[in-house]
Structures are given as structure tokens and as C-alpha cells.
Amino acid sequence: MFSNILIYFVVIPLLMLGALFLCRNIKQIRAVAVVGSIGLIALSVYLLVQYLALRAAGATAPMLFCDSWTWFEPLNIHLAVGVDGISIAMILLSSIIVFAGSFASWTIAQPKEFFLWLILLSTGVFGFFISIDLFTMFMFYEVALIPMYLLIGVWGSGNKNYSAMKLTLMLMGGSAFLMLGLIGIYYHSAPEGSQLTWNLLEIVNNNAIPHGWQQFLFPMTFVGFGVLGAMFPFHTWSPDGHASAPTAVSMLHAGVLMKLGGYGCFRVAIYTMPQAAHELSWIFLILTGISVVYGAFCACVKTDLKYINAYSSVSHCGLVLFAILMLNTTAMTGAIMQMLSHGLMTALFFALIGMIYGRTHTREITKMGGLMQIMPYLSVCYVIAGMASLGLPGLSGFVAEMSIFVGSFQAGMADFLGGNGSLRLVFTLVACCSIVITAVYILRVVGKLLFGPVQDDHHRSLTDATWWERLSTVTLILCVAAIGCFPNFFSDLIKFTFSPDIFAVLGMN
């Protein structure tokens, strides 16, 4: 048995894969998916409790539960694991969405093959979040990306082959930039004469990457992860991929997979190359600021529910990267909370869209109407998801966006008053406009979809949510409400990450 709890986040999905191979009928397949996802949630909660207990007892190390096993000694590659508050928050998010996605895929065609690829994807996600060895982290990153092609190409809808290929080519292009950046970090990871390392903590402690190389490697690493975070102008794969993906894949794709981009930008690019982050952040601040507003405007003019939510994701994920680049505690805490909030509410959106599409066989809002009187449960859930997206107080979106905008305004005013220009302040004000734009497209969709006259008489005979659909949506809604009602718990969990040592590394305030 393994002594480190973290390795079980990879072991459990691998055991699920083995069990799925042995399944002979749909009931067994569903049982493996549900039992395995419940096990992941239980393990995530146990990890959270143990982590908080260690912090309360005085543990001050940047990462806890650290362990390492030699993998390839000539290049000093290790299976090195460790977590902090941000990692645990992402692990919790992933386990919840895998659980909800299992029920959202209750009636999927070819369930055995579908769940095999879906669990392989989740194996990569969990492995990525627990890794502190850059080589191992990149390996799990690729494991998470590769199944997307088949999941969309086989089980998707619409122009699925085009969408799957576009997604794969663009993400693999980003991976090429990322791989070159990580190799560059490795070859400058230690002082001359010392052993090179892939270990993230050792690289940060060594602080050996020359300034000139930071200027070269930071853009490559940030762009590599930024492609997955749907940063403008590399975002175009995301709407097409979302539109063609099956429900559970859209949930995991938008809810978790895109978070690998924001997490990687902070954990690798900014954490290991803080000087370049300070000097070059303005370039990516412009790109992410465009993502925030451009994504929201695109959502306003779309009529396909999945495209609306996909462009909304571009906007919200752009806001995550935007906040990370502010390099202060308040904004970066808000960025992590936004990753949690967006992961949950966009998974809820895609689950509801899949359920509505499964009944109406259309995603065009112009062809639907009056659904509140036909399927009230699904309609109320859609309203709740919409209110979370536009930042209604009491739900997760409000606390996340308020933290981001307050922190961004602090950074912008500090630059302005210190004579360092007004770029941050200007783009903070521009990003704030996205709140209004978001309200426009959310209320527009709610009005057309749920209220008004019924557009198709056939819709009057449709049924409301089944028990497995209710379980999936209730799980996500309770989590969205928990973040909104108890923000201090999640904020404190995240702030443990920003220790005095990290303040010194990043020069944050």
C-alpha cells in the first residue's frame, strides 16, 4: 500500500479503468463510475481535513504531503507530489464534477468505452494537480488532453470531426510551446555545477534562471498554458469543442480541463519566473482583457445555447488569467475562487443544456420558449446558474468577481499613483464592463428560453428531470451556494498558499 494519500488520486481512477474493462452490462458500468467518483470525493474531503489540521498545527511549508519516487535517474525525473490550498481546491472541484458528470451521462451510448476515456481524462487531471515535478506534470497534462479527441469525435454532435481535430491541433500546438518552455526551465533550474532538477520547489528555491532566459521562457510557458485557458487569440478551439462535445465531456472540459491553464500559468510561469512576470505581464494583460470583453460580447449575439455558454467560458477564464497577472494577493485569491466558481456553474450550465437538448432536440433559443411551465425544475436550475454567472450576491460568482475587481483596482491605483502608468487601471475598468455584458446575455437567454409563449407544441409533452439528473444538478447548485455563503472558508484555504516566502518570490503585496 502507498503511504502518501496523494498517489491514490491516480490509483483510484486506474482501478476504475481496470474495473470497467471487466464490466459486462450497463448496471456494472454505472456502478463503477458512481462508486469510483464517490471514492474520489471522499478522498478529497479527507485530504482537505488533514491539510487544515496540519496548517492549524503550525505547518508552514509551501507544499504539504510531499513525497518523491525516482522515475528516470539520468534526467533526475521523479514522480514528485505535494499540495497546497490551491491544489486541494482544484482536486475538490475535479472530484465533484466527475461525480456530477457520471450521472449526467447515465444514458450515454457505448457507455463502457465512453467512461474508459472519461476516466482516463480525469486521471490526467488529478495527476496534474498533485504533481510538483514539471516533467510528470506535463505528462499528466497530455494524458488529460489526448482523450478529448475521441470523446468529441465519437460521442459528440454537429460538426464533431472538425471540432475534435481543431481542438487537438491547437492544444497540441500550445503543448509544443509549453514543452520547450519547460525544457528551458530545466536547463536553468540550478546554479552552474549543481544537479539540474524538474522539482518545482527546488527550482523556486534555487532562483537560478537568468533574467534574459526568463524573458524568453516566460512567454512560451504562459502561452502554452494560456491556450488551454482560452486566452485571446488562441481561444477559437473552445467554442467549437464545447458545441460538439457530449454533456459530461463539456462539463469536465469547461469545469476542470480549462482550469489546468490558469493553474499552470500561476504555478509554473509566474511562480518560477517572477521577474519576467513583472516585466512582461502587461502584454498578456492586454490579451486577457480582450478575452474578458470579447467573450462576453460574442455570447450576446449567439443563439445556440452551447455556443453562448462556451463564449461565456472564454470571458470568465480570461478573467482568471487577468487576475493572476495583477500579481497581488487579493486579485490572485479572487482568481482561484473564480476558477472554482466558474468550474461549478459552467458544469451546471452544460449539464442543463444537455438535459434540455435531450428533450427538445434543439439548442437554438429562437426555437424554444415557455419551458418554465413545461419543465420547471430544469428551468429553475438554469436561472440559478445564470444568476451565479452574472454575480448575484449569495452565489459563488459574486465573491470571486468582487475579489478580482477589488484586487485589480488596488494594483491599478498603485501603478497610477506610483507613476508606473495607467494600463492596469484602464483594463480593470474595461474588465468591469463585462459584468453588465454578462447580465445582458444571461437575462436575454432566460427570457427567451424559459418565459414567453411555447414555440413548439411538441414541447408541451416533454417531461421534467429524472432522479439522476436531479442528483447531478443539486450537487453542483449546493456547491455554488456554499462558496457564495461561506466565502471565508475557501478564501482562507487559498490564502494559506500565499505565505511570506511566496510574497518574497513574487514581490506581491
C-alpha positions as CSV (number, residue, x, y, z in Angstrom):
1,M,0.0,0.0,0.0
2,F,1.1,3.5,-0.7
3,S,1.9,5.7,2.3
4,N,1.2,9.0,0.7
5,I,-2.5,9.9,0.3
6,L,-2.0,11.9,-2.9
7,I,-1.0,8.9,-5.0
8,Y,-4.5,7.5,-4.5
9,F,-5.9,10.2,-6.7
10,V,-4.2,8.4,-9.6
11,V,-4.6,4.9,-8.2
12,I,-8.4,5.1,-7.8
13,P,-9.0,6.2,-11.5
14,L,-6.7,3.5,-12.6
15,L,-8.6,0.9,-10.6
16,M,-11.8,2.3,-12.2
17,L,-10.3,1.7,-15.6
18,G,-9.4,-1.9,-14.7
19,A,-12.9,-2.5,-13.3
20,L,-14.6,-1.0,-16.4
21,F,-12.7,-3.5,-18.6
22,L,-14.3,-6.3,-16.6
23,C,-17.8,-4.9,-16.8
24,R,-20.4,-6.9,-18.8
25,N,-23.5,-4.7,-18.6
26,I,-24.7,-1.2,-18.2
27,K,-25.5,-1.6,-14.5
28,Q,-22.0,-2.7,-13.7
29,I,-20.6,0.2,-15.7
30,R,-22.7,2.8,-13.9
31,A,-21.8,1.2,-10.5
32,V,-18.1,1.5,-11.2
33,A,-18.5,5.2,-12.3
34,V,-20.6,6.1,-9.3
35,V,-18.6,4.2,-6.7
36,G,-15.3,5.4,-8.0
37,S,-16.4,9.1,-8.2
38,I,-17.8,8.9,-4.6
39,G,-14.5,7.4,-3.5
40,L,-12.7,10.4,-5.1
41,I,-15.0,12.9,-3.3
42,A,-14.4,11.1,0.0
43,L,-10.7,11.1,-0.5
44,S,-10.7,14.8,-1.4
45,V,-12.7,15.7,1.7
46,Y,-10.3,13.6,3.8
47,L,-7.3,15.3,2.2
48,L,-8.9,18.7,3.0
49,V,-9.4,17.9,6.7
50,Q,-5.9,16.6,7.1
51,Y,-4.4,19.6,5.3
52,L,-6.3,22.1,7.5
53,A,-5.3,20.1,10.6
54,L,-1.6,20.3,9.6
55,R,-1.9,24.1,8.9
56,A,-3.7,24.6,12.3
57,A,-0.9,22.7,14.0
58,G,1.7,25.1,12.6
59,A,2.9,23.6,9.3
60,T,4.3,26.4,7.2
61,A,5.8,24.6,4.3
62,P,4.6,25.9,0.9
63,M,3.5,22.3,0.0
64,L,2.3,19.5,2.3
65,F,2.1,15.7,1.8
66,C,5.3,15.9,-0.3
67,D,6.9,12.7,-1.5
68,S,9.0,11.6,-4.3
69,W,9.9,8.4,-6.2
70,T,12.7,8.2,-8.7
71,W,11.5,7.6,-12.2
72,F,14.4,8.3,-14.6
73,E,17.6,9.0,-12.8
74,P,19.8,10.2,-15.6
75,L,17.5,13.3,-16.1
76,N,16.5,13.5,-12.4
77,I,12.9,12.8,-13.2
78,H,10.7,11.9,-10.2
79,L,7.1,11.1,-9.5
80,A,7.1,14.0,-7.0
81,V,3.8,15.0,-5.4
82,G,2.6,17.7,-3.0
83,V,-0.3,20.0,-2.5
84,D,-1.2,23.4,-1.1
85,G,-4.6,25.2,-0.7
86,I,-5.0,25.9,-4.4
87,S,-4.2,22.3,-5.4
88,I,-6.7,20.9,-2.9
89,A,-9.4,23.4,-4.1
90,M,-8.8,22.1,-7.7
91,I,-8.9,18.5,-6.6
92,L,-12.2,19.1,-4.8
93,L,-13.6,20.7,-7.9
94,S,-12.5,17.9,-10.1
95,S,-14.0,15.2,-7.9
96,I,-17.3,16.9,-7.7
97,I,-17.6,17.4,-11.5
98,V,-16.6,13.8,-12.2
99,F,-19.3,12.7,-9.8
100,A,-21.9,15.0,-11.4
101,G,-20.8,14.1,-14.9
102,S,-21.3,10.4,-14.2
103,F,-25.0,11.0,-13.5
104,A,-25.3,13.4,-16.4
105,S,-24.0,10.5,-18.7
106,W,-26.5,8.0,-17.3
107,T,-28.0,7.1,-20.7
108,I,-24.9,7.7,-23.0
109,A,-24.4,5.4,-26.0
110,Q,-21.5,2.9,-25.8
111,P,-21.1,3.6,-22.1
112,K,-18.1,1.3,-21.4
113,E,-15.9,2.9,-24.0
114,F,-17.1,6.4,-23.1
115,F,-16.4,6.0,-19.4
116,L,-13.0,4.5,-20.1
117,W,-11.9,7.6,-22.0
118,L,-13.6,9.9,-19.5
119,I,-11.8,8.3,-16.5
120,L,-8.5,8.4,-18.4
121,L,-9.0,12.1,-18.8
122,S,-9.8,12.6,-15.1
123,T,-6.6,10.5,-14.3
124,G,-4.6,13.2,-16.1
125,V,-6.4,16.0,-14.3
126,F,-5.8,14.6,-10.8
127,G,-2.2,13.7,-11.6
128,F,-1.6,17.2,-12.9
129,F,-2.9,18.9,-9.7
130,I,-0.8,16.7,-7.3
131,S,2.5,16.9,-9.3
132,I,5.3,19.1,-8.3
133,D,7.8,17.6,-10.8
134,L,7.5,19.6,-14.1
135,F,8.1,16.6,-16.3
136,T,5.5,14.5,-14.5
137,M,3.1,17.4,-14.5
138,F,3.5,17.8,-18.3
139,M,2.9,14.0,-18.8
140,F,-0.4,14.1,-16.9
141,Y,-1.3,17.3,-18.8
142,E,-1.0,15.4,-22.1
143,V,-2.9,12.4,-20.6
144,A,-5.8,14.8,-19.9
145,L,-5.8,16.3,-23.4
146,I,-5.5,13.3,-25.6
147,P,-8.9,11.6,-24.8
148,M,-10.7,14.8,-25.8
149,Y,-10.3,14.0,-29.5
150,L,-12.1,10.6,-29.2
151,L,-14.7,11.8,-26.7
152,I,-15.8,14.6,-29.1
153,G,-15.1,12.8,-32.4
154,V,-17.1,9.6,-31.4
155,W,-19.7,10.8,-28.9
156,G,-20.1,14.4,-30.0
157,S,-22.7,16.1,-32.2
158,G,-22.9,18.6,-35.0
159,N,-19.6,19.1,-36.9
160,K,-17.8,16.9,-34.4
161,N,-14.9,15.8,-36.5
162,Y,-13.9,19.3,-37.4
163,S,-14.3,20.4,-33.7
164,A,-12.3,17.5,-32.4
165,M,-9.4,18.0,-34.9
166,K,-9.3,21.8,-34.3
167,L,-9.2,21.3,-30.5
168,T,-6.5,18.7,-30.8
169,L,-4.3,20.7,-33.2
170,M,-4.5,23.9,-31.2
171,L,-3.9,22.3,-27.8
172,M,-1.0,20.3,-29.1
173,G,0.4,23.5,-30.6
174,G,0.2,25.0,-27.2
175,S,1.8,21.9,-25.7
176,A,4.8,22.3,-28.1
177,F,5.4,25.8,-26.7
178,L,4.9,24.5,-23.2
179,M,7.4,21.6,-23.7
180,L,10.1,24.0,-25.0
181,G,9.5,26.3,-22.1
182,L,9.7,23.5,-19.5
183,I,12.9,22.1,-21.1
184,G,14.4,25.6,-20.9
185,I,13.4,25.9,-17.2
186,Y,15.0,22.5,-16.5
187,Y,18.4,23.5,-18.1
188,H,18.5,26.6,-16.0
189,S,17.0,25.1,-12.8
190,A,20.1,25.1,-10.7
191,P,23.4,27.1,-10.3
192,E,26.2,26.0,-12.6
193,G,27.8,22.9,-11.4
194,S,24.8,21.7,-9.4
195,Q,22.4,18.9,-10.4
196,L,19.6,20.0,-12.7
197,T,16.1,19.4,-11.4
198,W,12.5,19.2,-12.5
199,N,11.2,19.7,-9.0
200,L,9.1,22.9,-8.8
201,L,10.0,23.8,-5.2
202,E,13.7,23.3,-5.8
203,I,13.6,25.5,-8.9
204,V,12.0,28.3,-7.0
205,N,14.4,27.9,-4.1
206,N,17.4,27.9,-6.4
207,N,16.2,31.0,-8.2
208,A,18.8,30.3,-10.9
209,I,17.0,31.1,-14.1
210,P,18.9,34.1,-15.6
211,H,16.9,37.2,-16.3
212,G,17.4,37.0,-20.1
213,W,16.2,33.4,-20.2
214,Q,13.2,34.4,-18.1
215,Q,12.3,36.9,-20.7
216,F,12.4,34.2,-23.3
217,L,10.8,31.3,-21.4
218,F,8.0,33.1,-19.6
219,P,6.0,33.9,-22.8
220,M,6.4,30.4,-24.1
221,T,5.2,28.9,-20.8
222,F,2.4,31.3,-20.3
223,V,1.2,31.0,-23.9
224,G,1.4,27.2,-23.6
225,F,-0.9,27.1,-20.7
226,G,-2.9,30.1,-21.9
227,V,-4.0,28.2,-25.0
228,L,-5.9,25.8,-22.7
229,G,-7.2,28.7,-20.7
230,A,-8.8,30.1,-23.9
231,M,-6.7,33.2,-23.9
232,F,-7.3,35.6,-26.9
233,P,-6.4,35.0,-29.8
234,F,-5.9,31.3,-29.1
235,H,-9.5,30.7,-27.8
236,T,-11.2,29.6,-31.1
237,W,-10.9,25.9,-30.3
238,S,-13.0,26.3,-27.2
239,P,-16.5,27.3,-28.6
240,D,-16.4,24.7,-31.3
241,G,-15.2,22.0,-28.9
242,H,-17.9,22.8,-26.4
243,A,-20.6,22.9,-29.0
244,S,-19.8,19.4,-30.3
245,A,-18.8,17.7,-27.1
246,P,-21.3,15.4,-25.2
247,T,-22.7,16.7,-21.9
248,A,-20.3,15.1,-19.4
249,V,-17.3,16.0,-21.6
250,S,-18.4,19.6,-21.8
251,M,-18.8,19.6,-18.0
252,L,-15.3,18.2,-17.4
253,H,-13.8,20.3,-20.3
254,A,-15.1,23.7,-19.1
255,G,-15.3,22.8,-15.4
256,V,-11.9,21.3,-14.9
257,L,-9.7,21.0,-18.0
258,M,-9.6,24.7,-18.8
259,K,-8.6,25.3,-15.2
260,L,-5.3,23.5,-15.9
261,G,-4.4,26.5,-18.0
262,G,-4.9,29.1,-15.2
263,Y,-3.3,26.8,-12.6
264,G,-0.3,26.2,-14.8
265,C,0.1,29.9,-15.6
266,F,0.4,30.6,-11.8
267,R,2.1,27.5,-10.6
268,V,4.8,27.3,-13.4
269,A,5.1,30.5,-15.4
270,I,4.7,33.1,-12.7
271,Y,6.0,31.1,-9.7
272,T,9.3,30.1,-11.3
273,M,9.9,33.3,-13.3
274,P,8.7,36.2,-11.2
275,Q,11.0,38.8,-12.7
276,A,9.7,38.2,-16.2
277,A,6.1,38.1,-14.9
278,H,6.5,41.6,-13.5
279,E,8.1,42.9,-16.7
280,L,6.0,41.2,-19.3
281,S,2.6,40.9,-17.6
282,W,1.4,44.0,-19.4
283,I,1.4,42.1,-22.8
284,F,-0.7,39.3,-21.5
285,L,-2.9,41.7,-19.5
286,I,-4.0,43.2,-22.8
287,L,-4.7,39.8,-24.3
288,T,-6.7,38.5,-21.3
289,G,-8.5,41.8,-21.0
290,I,-9.7,41.4,-24.6
291,S,-10.7,37.8,-23.8
292,V,-12.9,39.1,-21.0
293,V,-14.9,41.6,-23.0
294,Y,-14.7,39.8,-26.4
295,G,-16.1,36.6,-25.0
296,A,-19.0,38.4,-23.3
297,F,-19.9,40.3,-26.5
298,C,-19.8,37.1,-28.6
299,A,-22.1,35.4,-26.1
300,C,-24.6,38.2,-26.6
301,V,-25.0,37.6,-30.4
302,K,-25.1,33.7,-30.3
303,T,-28.4,31.8,-30.4
304,D,-27.0,28.3,-29.7
305,L,-27.1,27.5,-26.0
306,K,-23.7,25.7,-26.1
307,Y,-22.0,28.5,-28.0
308,I,-23.4,31.1,-25.6
309,N,-22.0,29.2,-22.6
310,A,-18.7,28.5,-24.5
311,Y,-18.1,32.2,-25.1
312,S,-19.1,32.9,-21.6
313,S,-16.4,30.5,-20.5
314,V,-13.9,32.4,-22.7
315,S,-14.8,35.5,-20.8
316,H,-14.7,34.0,-17.3
317,C,-11.5,32.1,-17.9
318,G,-10.0,35.3,-19.3
319,L,-10.9,36.9,-16.1
320,V,-8.9,34.3,-14.2
321,L,-5.7,34.9,-16.2
322,F,-6.4,38.7,-16.0
323,A,-6.5,38.5,-12.2
324,I,-3.4,36.3,-11.9
325,L,-1.4,38.8,-13.9
326,M,-2.2,41.6,-11.3
327,L,0.3,39.9,-9.0
328,N,-1.3,40.9,-5.7
329,T,-2.9,38.7,-3.1
330,T,-6.5,39.9,-3.3
331,A,-6.7,39.5,-7.1
332,M,-4.9,36.2,-7.2
333,T,-7.2,34.8,-4.4
334,G,-10.1,36.0,-6.4
335,A,-8.7,34.2,-9.5
336,I,-8.6,30.9,-7.7
337,M,-12.1,31.4,-6.3
338,Q,-13.2,32.3,-9.9
339,M,-11.7,29.0,-11.1
340,L,-13.8,27.2,-8.5
341,S,-16.9,29.2,-9.2
342,H,-16.7,29.0,-13.0
343,G,-15.9,25.3,-12.9
344,L,-19.1,24.6,-10.9
345,M,-21.5,26.9,-12.6
346,T,-20.4,26.2,-16.2
347,A,-20.6,22.4,-15.4
348,L,-24.1,23.1,-14.2
349,F,-24.9,25.1,-17.4
350,F,-23.6,22.4,-19.7
351,A,-25.5,19.7,-17.7
352,L,-28.7,21.6,-18.0
353,I,-28.2,22.3,-21.7
354,G,-27.6,18.6,-22.4
355,M,-30.8,17.7,-20.5
356,I,-32.8,20.3,-22.4
357,Y,-31.4,19.3,-25.7
358,G,-32.1,15.6,-25.0
359,R,-35.8,16.6,-24.7
360,T,-36.3,19.3,-27.3
361,H,-33.6,18.2,-29.8
362,T,-32.5,21.8,-30.4
363,R,-30.2,24.2,-28.8
364,E,-31.5,27.3,-30.6
365,I,-33.1,29.7,-28.2
366,T,-35.3,31.1,-31.0
367,K,-37.0,27.7,-31.3
368,M,-37.8,27.3,-27.6
369,G,-39.9,29.2,-25.2
370,G,-42.1,28.8,-22.2
371,L,-40.0,26.0,-20.7
372,M,-40.7,27.2,-17.2
373,Q,-44.2,25.8,-17.4
374,I,-43.2,22.6,-19.1
375,M,-40.1,21.6,-17.1
376,P,-40.0,23.8,-14.0
377,Y,-37.2,22.0,-12.2
378,L,-34.7,22.3,-15.0
379,S,-35.8,25.9,-15.7
380,V,-35.2,27.0,-12.0
381,C,-31.8,25.3,-12.1
382,Y,-31.0,27.3,-15.2
383,V,-32.0,30.5,-13.6
384,I,-29.8,29.7,-10.6
385,A,-26.8,29.0,-12.9
386,G,-27.4,32.2,-14.7
387,M,-27.6,34.3,-11.5
388,A,-24.3,32.8,-10.4
389,S,-22.7,33.7,-13.7
390,L,-23.8,37.3,-13.6
391,G,-22.6,37.7,-10.0
392,L,-25.7,37.6,-7.8
393,P,-24.8,38.0,-4.1
394,G,-25.1,34.8,-2.2
395,L,-23.7,32.7,-5.0
396,S,-20.1,31.9,-5.9
397,G,-19.7,34.3,-8.8
398,F,-20.2,37.4,-6.6
399,V,-17.4,36.8,-4.1
400,A,-15.0,35.7,-6.9
401,E,-15.5,38.6,-9.2
402,M,-15.6,41.2,-6.3
403,S,-12.2,39.9,-5.1
404,I,-10.8,40.1,-8.6
405,F,-12.0,43.6,-9.3
406,V,-11.0,45.0,-5.9
407,G,-7.5,43.4,-6.2
408,S,-7.2,44.6,-9.8
409,F,-8.2,48.2,-8.8
410,Q,-5.7,48.1,-6.0
411,A,-2.9,47.1,-8.4
412,G,-4.0,49.7,-11.0
413,M,-4.2,52.5,-8.5
414,A,-0.7,51.6,-7.1
415,D,0.7,51.8,-10.6
416,F,-1.1,55.1,-11.3
417,L,-0.1,56.8,-8.1
418,G,3.5,55.4,-8.3
419,G,4.0,56.9,-11.8
420,N,4.1,53.5,-13.5
421,G,1.4,54.2,-16.0
422,S,-2.4,53.5,-16.0
423,L,-2.6,50.3,-18.1
424,R,-3.7,48.1,-15.2
425,L,-6.3,50.7,-14.1
426,V,-7.7,51.2,-17.6
427,F,-8.0,47.4,-18.3
428,T,-9.6,46.9,-14.8
429,L,-12.3,49.4,-15.8
430,V,-12.7,47.7,-19.1
431,A,-13.0,44.3,-17.5
432,C,-15.6,45.6,-15.1
433,C,-17.8,46.3,-18.1
434,S,-18.1,42.5,-18.6
435,I,-20.4,42.4,-15.6
436,V,-23.0,44.4,-17.5
437,I,-22.5,42.5,-20.7
438,T,-22.9,39.2,-18.8
439,A,-26.1,40.3,-17.3
440,V,-27.4,41.2,-20.8
441,Y,-26.8,37.8,-22.4
442,I,-27.9,35.8,-19.3
443,L,-31.2,37.7,-18.9
444,R,-31.7,37.5,-22.7
445,V,-31.4,33.7,-22.7
446,V,-33.5,33.3,-19.6
447,G,-36.3,35.4,-21.1
448,K,-36.3,33.7,-24.5
449,L,-35.8,30.2,-23.3
450,L,-37.9,29.9,-20.1
451,F,-40.7,32.5,-20.5
452,G,-43.0,33.8,-23.2
453,P,-45.1,31.6,-25.5
454,V,-44.2,28.0,-26.2
455,Q,-42.7,27.9,-29.7
456,D,-43.3,24.2,-30.5
457,D,-46.5,22.4,-29.4
458,H,-44.5,19.2,-29.3
459,H,-42.6,20.6,-26.3
460,R,-45.8,20.6,-24.2
461,S,-45.5,16.9,-23.8
462,L,-41.9,16.9,-22.6
463,T,-41.0,15.6,-19.1
464,D,-39.0,17.2,-16.4
465,A,-35.8,16.0,-14.8
466,T,-35.2,12.4,-13.8
467,W,-33.8,11.4,-10.4
468,W,-30.2,11.0,-11.7
469,E,-30.4,14.4,-13.4
470,R,-31.7,16.0,-10.2
471,L,-28.9,14.5,-8.2
472,S,-26.3,15.8,-10.7
473,T,-27.7,19.4,-10.7
474,V,-28.4,19.6,-6.9
475,T,-24.8,18.6,-6.2
476,L,-23.5,21.5,-8.3
477,I,-26.0,24.0,-7.0
478,L,-25.2,23.2,-3.4
479,C,-21.5,23.8,-4.1
480,V,-22.2,27.1,-5.9
481,A,-24.3,28.2,-2.9
482,A,-21.6,27.0,-0.4
483,I,-18.9,29.2,-1.9
484,G,-21.3,32.2,-2.0
485,C,-22.5,31.8,1.5
486,F,-19.2,30.7,3.2
487,P,-16.5,32.6,1.2
488,N,-14.1,33.0,4.1
489,F,-13.6,29.3,4.4
490,F,-12.5,29.0,0.7
491,S,-10.6,32.3,0.8
492,D,-8.6,31.2,3.9
493,L,-7.9,27.8,2.3
494,I,-6.4,29.6,-0.7
495,K,-4.5,32.2,1.3
496,F,-2.5,29.6,3.0
497,T,-0.7,29.3,-0.3
498,F,0.5,32.9,-0.2
499,S,3.0,32.5,2.6
500,P,5.7,35.2,3.4
501,D,8.1,33.1,1.3
502,I,5.9,33.3,-1.7
503,F,5.3,37.0,-1.2
504,A,9.1,37.5,-1.4
505,V,9.4,35.4,-4.5
506,L,6.6,37.2,-6.4
507,G,7.1,40.6,-4.9
508,M,3.3,40.6,-4.1
509,N,1.6,42.9,-1.6
